[in-house]
């Protein structure tokens, strides 16, 4: 098996797959602190070439299938209840009150964070901190100290891959008592500041086509060249070759 696929299948073997949205909420509510990575094909592609991306996959405390090829791969390995669970869904769950918690946002921008807070606080969620600006200027030691002092239940790392996953993994070593989740553009999507596929398109498994149509320059290489070979390799792994 290719090295960059091994962490995904190892997580399936180890029982670290969060199979459904309901199970995700249960983990956030009751589980020990840790880091959740919502794994998609782009993460696996990056893991082929970027050591930090591979390391973040290996060290995740929990994973979800953020993409239908990963859902189908998990089902082939016996996880028949597996559904797609995304960072966008998590952010929307906080915004619309399906998940009530105290949270921190690292990344995104002030407008999106303020809009997120406005909606979430109507349902009882509380924002403890929101950090913006160039990550090159962030002091991770000071951020970890602030997070330990504030003690949020949920930390949303709203940065793109692989930067967001690396930062989340680095914080995991020093932050106590929180669940850390990389959500990419989930905050912007949940607040309407970034195009988000309608529900019926998601049900048809065509969100990738919606994003490609709306952001062709940014998404063409990913969806037309980088992800298809990963999907083929993922879905053709033999059951007896997963270890």
C-alpha positions as CSV (number, residue, x, y, z in Angstrom):
1,X,0.0,0.0,0.0
2,X,1.2,3.5,-0.7
3,X,2.7,5.3,2.3
4,X,0.3,8.2,2.1
5,X,-2.8,6.0,2.3
6,X,-1.6,4.0,5.3
7,X,-2.6,6.5,8.0
8,X,-6.2,6.5,6.7
9,X,-6.6,2.8,6.8
10,X,-4.7,2.6,10.1
11,X,-7.3,4.9,11.6
12,X,-10.0,2.6,10.4
13,X,-8.2,-0.4,12.0
14,X,-7.7,1.5,15.2
15,X,-11.3,2.6,15.7
16,X,-10.5,6.3,15.3
17,X,-13.0,6.9,12.5
18,X,-16.0,9.1,13.4
19,X,-18.6,7.6,11.1
20,X,-21.5,10.0,11.4
21,X,-22.4,13.6,12.4
22,X,-24.2,12.3,15.5
23,X,-21.1,10.5,16.6
24,X,-19.0,13.6,16.0
25,X,-21.3,15.6,18.3
26,X,-21.0,12.8,20.9
27,X,-17.2,13.0,20.7
28,X,-17.2,16.7,21.1
29,X,-19.5,16.5,24.1
30,X,-18.1,13.5,25.9
31,X,-14.7,12.5,24.6
32,X,-11.2,13.2,26.0
33,X,-9.4,16.1,24.4
34,X,-7.8,15.5,21.0
35,X,-7.6,16.5,17.4
36,X,-10.0,15.6,14.6
37,X,-8.9,15.6,11.0
38,X,-11.7,15.7,8.4
39,X,-9.8,13.9,5.7
40,X,-10.4,14.6,2.0
41,X,-8.6,13.6,-1.2
42,X,-6.6,16.8,-1.1
43,X,-5.1,15.8,2.2
44,X,-4.1,12.5,0.8
45,X,-2.6,14.1,-2.3
46,X,-0.6,16.5,-0.1
47,X,0.6,13.6,2.1
48,X,2.4,12.2,-1.0
49,X,4.6,15.2,-1.2
50,X,4.5,17.2,2.1
51,X,6.0,15.5,5.2
52,X,4.0,17.7,7.5
53,X,0.7,16.7,5.8
54,X,1.6,13.0,6.2
55,X,2.6,13.5,9.8
56,X,-0.7,15.2,10.6
57,X,-2.6,12.3,9.2
58,X,-0.6,9.9,11.3
59,X,-1.1,11.7,14.6
60,X,-4.8,12.6,14.4
61,X,-6.8,11.3,17.4
62,X,-9.9,10.9,15.2
63,X,-10.6,11.2,11.5
64,X,-13.8,11.6,9.4
65,X,-14.5,10.9,5.8
66,X,-14.7,14.4,4.2
67,X,-15.4,13.1,0.7
68,X,-17.4,10.3,-1.0
69,X,-14.4,8.3,-2.1
70,X,-13.3,8.1,1.5
71,X,-16.8,7.1,2.6
72,X,-16.9,4.3,0.0
73,X,-13.4,3.2,1.0
74,X,-14.4,3.0,4.6
75,X,-17.6,1.0,3.8
76,X,-15.5,-1.4,1.8
77,X,-13.4,-2.0,4.9
78,X,-16.5,-2.8,7.0
79,X,-17.6,0.6,8.3
80,X,-21.0,0.3,6.7
81,X,-22.5,3.2,8.7
82,X,-19.9,5.7,7.5
83,X,-21.2,9.0,6.2
84,X,-19.6,12.1,4.9
85,X,-18.7,14.4,7.9
86,X,-17.2,17.8,7.0
87,X,-15.7,20.9,8.6
88,X,-18.4,22.9,6.9
89,X,-21.1,20.8,8.6
90,X,-19.5,21.3,12.0
91,X,-19.4,25.1,11.6
92,X,-23.0,25.2,10.4
93,X,-24.0,23.0,13.4
94,X,-22.6,25.7,15.7
95,X,-24.2,28.5,13.7
96,X,-27.7,27.0,13.6
97,X,-27.7,25.6,17.2
98,X,-27.4,21.9,16.6
99,X,-24.2,22.0,18.6
100,X,-24.0,24.4,21.5
101,X,-20.5,24.9,22.9
102,X,-17.8,27.4,23.7
103,X,-15.3,27.8,20.9
104,X,-12.3,29.6,19.5
105,X,-11.6,30.4,15.9
106,X,-8.0,30.5,14.6
107,X,-7.9,32.0,11.1
108,X,-10.7,33.2,8.8
109,X,-11.2,37.0,9.0
110,X,-12.9,39.4,11.4
111,X,-16.1,39.8,9.4
112,X,-16.7,36.1,9.1
113,X,-15.9,35.5,12.8
114,X,-18.2,38.3,13.9
115,X,-21.0,36.9,11.7
116,X,-20.3,33.4,13.1
117,X,-20.5,34.7,16.6
118,X,-23.7,36.7,16.0
119,X,-25.6,33.6,14.8
120,X,-24.0,31.1,17.2
121,X,-24.6,33.1,20.4
122,X,-28.4,33.2,19.6
123,X,-28.4,29.5,20.5
124,X,-26.2,29.7,23.5
125,X,-22.7,29.1,22.1
126,X,-19.9,31.4,23.4
127,X,-16.9,32.6,21.5
128,X,-13.8,32.7,23.7
129,X,-11.3,34.1,21.2
130,X,-10.8,34.8,17.5
131,X,-7.3,35.2,16.0
132,X,-6.6,36.6,12.5
133,X,-3.6,37.8,10.5
134,X,-0.6,36.2,9.0
135,X,0.2,32.9,10.7
136,X,3.9,33.7,10.3
137,X,3.4,36.3,13.0
138,X,1.7,34.0,15.4
139,X,3.4,32.9,18.6
140,X,2.2,29.3,19.1
141,X,3.5,29.2,22.6
142,X,1.5,32.3,23.6
143,X,-1.5,31.0,21.7
144,X,-1.4,27.7,23.6
145,X,-1.1,29.5,26.9
146,X,-4.2,31.6,26.0
147,X,-6.1,28.5,25.0
148,X,-5.3,26.7,28.2
149,X,-6.3,29.7,30.2
150,X,-9.6,30.1,28.3
151,X,-10.4,26.4,28.2
152,X,-12.7,26.3,25.1
153,X,-14.3,23.0,24.4
154,X,-13.9,23.4,20.6
155,X,-11.0,25.0,18.6
156,X,-11.8,25.7,14.9
157,X,-8.6,26.1,12.8
158,X,-9.9,28.0,9.8
159,X,-6.8,27.7,7.6
160,X,-6.2,25.9,4.3
161,X,-4.3,22.6,4.0
162,X,-1.7,21.7,4.9
163,X,-1.1,24.8,7.0
164,X,-4.2,24.3,9.1
165,X,-3.5,20.7,9.8
166,X,0.1,21.4,10.8
167,X,-0.9,24.2,13.2
168,X,-3.6,22.0,14.7
169,X,-1.2,19.1,15.2
170,X,1.4,21.5,16.8
171,X,-1.3,22.9,19.2
172,X,-2.4,19.4,20.1
173,X,0.8,18.8,22.0
174,X,0.4,21.8,24.3
175,X,-3.3,22.5,24.6
176,X,-5.3,20.7,27.3
177,X,-9.0,20.0,27.5
178,X,-10.1,21.0,24.0
179,X,-11.1,19.3,20.7
180,X,-9.1,20.8,17.8
181,X,-10.6,20.6,14.3
182,X,-9.2,21.9,11.0
183,X,-12.2,23.3,9.1
184,X,-10.6,25.1,6.2
185,X,-13.1,27.5,4.7
186,X,-16.0,26.1,6.9
187,X,-16.4,29.4,8.9
188,X,-16.8,31.4,5.7
189,X,-19.2,28.8,4.2
190,X,-21.3,28.7,7.3
191,X,-21.7,32.5,7.3
192,X,-22.3,32.8,3.6
193,X,-19.0,34.6,2.8
194,X,-17.8,31.7,0.5
195,X,-20.0,29.8,-2.0
196,X,-21.4,26.6,-0.6
197,X,-23.1,23.9,-2.6
198,X,-26.9,23.6,-2.1
199,X,-28.1,20.5,-0.2
200,X,-29.4,18.7,-3.2
201,X,-26.1,19.0,-5.0
202,X,-24.4,17.5,-1.9
203,X,-26.9,14.7,-1.9
204,X,-25.9,13.9,-5.5
205,X,-22.2,13.8,-4.5
206,X,-21.5,16.7,-6.9
207,X,-20.1,19.4,-4.5
208,X,-16.8,19.1,-6.3
209,X,-18.4,20.1,-9.6
210,X,-20.2,23.0,-7.9
211,X,-16.9,24.3,-6.5
212,X,-15.1,23.7,-9.8
213,X,-17.8,25.7,-11.7
214,X,-17.7,28.6,-9.2
215,X,-13.9,28.7,-8.7
216,X,-12.4,27.2,-11.9
217,X,-8.9,28.7,-11.5
218,X,-8.4,27.6,-8.0
219,X,-10.1,24.2,-8.2
220,X,-9.3,22.9,-11.7
221,X,-5.9,21.4,-10.9
222,X,-7.2,19.9,-7.7
223,X,-10.4,18.2,-9.0
224,X,-9.2,17.4,-12.6
225,X,-5.6,16.3,-12.0
226,X,-4.6,15.8,-8.4
227,X,-7.6,14.1,-6.8
228,X,-8.8,11.5,-9.4
229,X,-5.6,9.4,-9.2
230,X,-5.9,9.4,-5.4
231,X,-9.5,8.3,-5.6
232,X,-8.7,5.4,-7.9
233,X,-5.9,4.2,-5.7
234,X,-8.0,4.6,-2.5
235,X,-10.9,2.6,-4.0
236,X,-8.8,-0.2,-5.4
237,X,-6.9,-1.0,-2.2
238,X,-7.5,-4.7,-1.4
239,X,-9.0,-5.6,1.9
240,X,-6.0,-7.8,2.7
241,X,-3.5,-5.1,1.8
242,X,-4.8,-2.4,4.2
243,X,-2.3,-3.1,6.9
